[in-house]
Amino acid sequence: LPQIEAFKQGFNQKLQEGQEKLHQMWLDWSKKSSKESGDETSAEPEEMESLALLMACTITQQLQITCCKTVSAIQGLPSSLQDKVKQSLSTIEELHASFLAANSFQDLSSSVLTQSQGKLAVIQEYMEELLDYLKTNTPLSWLVGPFSPREEEQ
């Protein structure tokens, strides 16, 4: 259905935009580093760590925005799906807050670092489950628009 394809394209576009931003950040940092040192291989570990934290903040912020929009768009779907998306949003907010507050990886608890990849994998599973559901159970309002009572002319 067109609405599901549009949702998937929008989700994929946001992901691609995030990847492009990260790539541009990497290029900008690489140019700055090579100009300052004259040698691209002499990157300071602290700079690499700072860039990695910045990337983590950017990725989790993009995910947070997308997840917020998804939560508002799936009202009326089964509560089990809504709960999973809300749980995903909560997890992303926690991850984003952790990366945002950190000045270095040492500021992050070992559980944040070891569990973040697993948490993101679960979120991806939930989103795939949502898309699979929508493929076979498209909400009627997505097809014909919102219903509202029509006032009788007198």
C-alpha positions, 0 to 999 in steps of 0.5 A: 500500500502507498502509505506503508511504502511512504512510511518505509521510504521516510524511515529509510530517508531519515536513516540515509540523511543521518549516515550522510551527516555522519559521513560529512562530520567525519570528512570535516574532522579528517580535513581539520586534523590533516591541516593541523598536523600535516599527517592524516594518521596522527589523529589524537585518541581524544579527538577520535573519542569525541567524534564517536560520542558526537556521532552517537548523540546524532544517531540517537537524536535522529532515532528519537525524532523518528520514534516520536513521530511513529508513536503519534502516527500509530494511535488506534493500532493494537496496544501491544504494538503501541507499547513496543514503540513507546518502549523503543522511544524510552530506550532511545531517550535514555541512550541519547541522554547518556551519550549527551551527558558524557565527555568521554567513554569513561563517563559512560557506565559499562552497561550502557556501552555493552547493552546499547547495541542489543537495545538497538537491535530490539528496537529494530525488531519492533519496527520491523514487526510494526511494518509487517503488521501494517502490510496486512492490516492497514488502518482504514483512516490511512486509506480514506482519511479521518472521519468526522461527523457532517453537520446537517444543513437546516 
